Amino acid sequence: MDVTDLVARAQTSNDTVPKLLLRNRAQWGDRAAIRHKDLGIWQSWTWREVHDEIRSLALGLRKLGFERGEAVAIVGSNRPRLYWTFAAVQSLGGIPVPVYQDSVAEEMKYVLEHAEVTFAVVEDQEQVDKILSISDELPKLRHIIYDEARGLKGYDHTRLHDYSQVQELGEAERKANVGADQWWLDEIAKGKGSDVSVMLYTSGTTGRPKGVMLTHDNVVKSGQNANTFDRFTPDDTMLAYLPMAWVGDHIFTYGQAYAGGLCVACPESPETAMEDRREIGPTYFFAPPRVFENMLTQISVRMEDAGTVKKKIYSYFMGVANRTGEKLMNGENVGFKDRLLYRLGDFFVYGPLRNRMGFSNLRLAYTAGEAIGPELFRFYRSLGMNLKQLYGQTEASVFITLQPDGEVSPETVGKPGPEVEIKIAPNGEVLFRSPGVFHKYYKNDEATSATKTPDGWVHTGDAGFIDNRGHLRIIDRAKDVGRLTDGSMFSPKYLENRIKFFPEVKEAVAFGNGRDFVTMFVNIDLTSVGSWAERNMVSYASYQDLAGHLQVVDMIRKRVDELNKALSQEAMVAKSQIKRFLILHKELDADDGELTRTQKVRRSFIEDRYAPLIKALYDGSPDADISVEVVFEDGRKGKIEGHMKIVDMTIYPVAQAAVKEAAE
Amino acid sequence: MNAPLSQGSAMAEADTRAAKIGDVLLKVENVSLSFGGVKAIRDVSFDIRKGEVRAIIGPNGAGKTSMLNVINGFYHPQQGVITFKGERRSEMRPYVAASQGIARTFQNVALFKGMSTLDNIMTGRTLKMKRGLLSQALRIGPALNEELEHRLAVEKIIDFLEINHIRKTPVGKLPYGLQKRVELGRALATEPELLLLDEPMAGMNLEEKQDMSRFILTVNDAFGTTIALIEHDMGVVMDLSDRVVVLDYGQKIADGTPDVVQKDQKVIDAYLGVAH
């Protein structure tokens, strides 16, 4: 038998997650597979133990009448028993459907009904109550199994079961029937890579959630590729703290863990995740940007309260880290003195800080989901943490692009992952094709065909472009992207996000759709600019006063200039350089309807309200006047009048490299 | 293996609350208490049955807290007899009450502010510790095992009350609602037969009240602990309790199930205020 044959066989024998479970048991039987903190003590299960637990549960489910192809809802926080349910259900040819644990009964009903769930495995009384309250409307639901028995003693147990009792049923079956183990192995052998392995409901901002069906091939392949890309081994540990119904958790802590034999630690409760992370010291960590932002805020606040000596040491060594940390991580050349200083700083400051955050053993961290501020990003990297960005979605089994080591920057989301192809549609939308591409939306062929082309390309709905290093940059939702009159792409959000990364700018609104050039309103950040004013003896009475100060206008002009220079290097957005801007005389406020309650700009409303200003921006006048009605905090209404200077900017020629790239 | 298993363990109809309530656990007979000339309690009699949730309500200054203090031996009534588990007594010290199985929480949280949640609850185990001071201090032999045993009991309470995340936080830093929960935890650590709760929901928001109600009901259901509680939130009282005794100006004015008490004219007058 030649090598390719062997490889092919090895691949087919590990093409489903339950088959990987058997392999892991054989290969890493005595290594820890999963940990959970219970009653204050970390408990561990080896792959052998996990295998046995899953087998008893699977046989028990079968005893309760579970049939091939049935769907099982899984509701609760990250716990070993719920993770085992995935594998147990899959081993019997069933489809697990994780549901967000904080969804209200009504939302849960929709998913359970739509997925035609017949069993539900849930964490505790809260979830049992929720499901019982809707069970009249779920005729297909036959059994509910709970992990935590507290408070459920007096309930009617005709179709309600304790998790361990179901496992006992399975064990009893094994005692009574010598063929049970073999039967289970045969069931696993029946599974194919092309079978649907899990159904994940996307929370959809508009309309009903859609059930994304992923196959075993999707999950296993994505897990394997991610493990190869970042060289994960069974020595790696991660903390499972994000919702199980989210694709990221499913791929990271289930797909990758099974594919590579990684160890997963489950926190004691959702509230203790931070504390538990410090105890476990994961080597691999994922969090959305806001989690990293919160950690930095906590550190900054504590440093503010520290003594003078500590503060001095901190700020000195953070300066060193800023200069050298990133270069060291990227393997660039750093002088001997700086190297030495960095070592010293590592001992006194960076090491203890990483320990404080639970990152002492961290090898790799990812963030995704929204734009991350460059300063925030650099802070963690300069401390010696390999924080990277990735871009993905449920329909891709997460991975579309990832940043390779040494090619990390806050602006991009990286290069296509292993076996992933991407292309940009004429309207700027990003499309991808990969082994992770979802099977289809459950019972929604219309949406499936709208998203997935017959030859396997998937529309992401995001607009982006590929920069001259081959990295993907995401700029906006595709539907929000407009055009300048010369036909070049205009994405207001991209420009606003870029300018908001400067600490002096709090909010910005860009205009340009259907116009000749781009203009912008800017709100200064009162905290940041105010502290600058204090240091520079600039006195001011109000926001309006400070915003109109000539030095402040000049400060913002420099920032816009910096942005224009950067934009000129990027072919796709080079035409979006800001030609004219003004600093608004008042802060945009949700009370005045200018922002949503989640602090997002309400573009069309602002366009109406400030029409005279926009007119002035485009008709070439050197300044503009406006008077708008505002609502004060005590509910009184008043008028704010303003006189604003309009600043003209230099437009840079499109850089040569960028032109060449655009031509290609 | 194909026939779905018919579950034999189907529970009979959930036990009705009446069935779980047993004999008289504590009886208060003709108790009067005065401080100098002030008569805090005047000739009050009632009983608490095993397994029930008994509420003591009344307007401010009606003598509710004094009544609890009498029950757990903190005040000594000038008149009257208290019978606990069939044993009559007129005077008793609080620690004796505690060792006999009466635990309580206080209207104004009374915890050790500088100590962690864990240590505070651990103090509730003091009466159950049998080893000498020296061997405990040195943590040798049986003392170590004993500590482990108590720690397990405490961890179970922490898990039950869902306060894992504040296990090591000094209690003084916690918000009020959580302090109340820790105090309940300390009372539970004594494994009481009778649990006295003095305004367990005071100063809590709706969600905290719901949590606390759930804990009280589960303690009562799962461990069979008898509970006597003082509470001002009438919704909570009516939902939780099996029987209610109403005090006004130190006298008992009504006693019975929540339904009966709610409709009692004297109770309505006492709460709404009527010229006496």
Contacts between the chains, C-beta under 8 A, distances in Angstrom:
chain1	res1	chain2	res2	distance
A	38	B	159	7.9
A	39	B	152	6.8
A	39	B	155	3.9
A	39	B	156	6.5
A	39	B	158	7.8
A	39	B	159	5.9
A	40	B	151	7.8
A	40	B	155	4.8
A	40	B	158	7.3
A	40	B	164	7.5
A	40	B	167	6.6
A	41	B	155	8.0
A	59	B	1	7.7
A	62	B	1	5.7
A	63	B	1	6.6
A	63	B	4	7.5
A	63	B	5	4.8
A	64	B	4	6.0
A	64	B	5	6.1
A	65	B	3	7.7
A	65	B	4	2.8
A	65	B	5	7.3
A	150	B	160	6.7
A	150	B	218	6.7
A	150	B	222	7.4
A	151	B	214	7.2
A	151	B	218	5.0
A	151	B	221	7.5
A	151	B	222	7.4
A	153	B	221	6.6
A	153	B	222	6.1
A	154	B	11	7.4
A	154	B	14	4.2
A	154	B	15	6.7
A	154	B	221	6.5
A	155	B	11	7.2
A	155	B	14	7.2
A	156	B	10	7.1
A	156	B	11	6.0
A	156	B	14	7.2
A	157	B	7	6.9
A	157	B	9	5.9
A	157	B	10	5.7
A	157	B	11	4.9
A	158	B	7	6.1
A	158	B	10	4.5
A	159	B	7	7.5
A	161	B	7	7.4
A	165	B	9	8.0
A	169	B	5	6.6
A	173	B	1	6.3
A	177	B	1	6.8
A	180	B	1	7.1
A	183	B	1	7.1
A	268	B	164	4.8
A	268	B	165	7.8
A	269	B	162	7.0
A	269	B	164	5.0
A	269	B	165	6.3
A	271	B	164	7.1
A	271	B	165	3.6
A	272	B	164	5.3
A	272	B	165	4.5
A	275	B	165	6.9
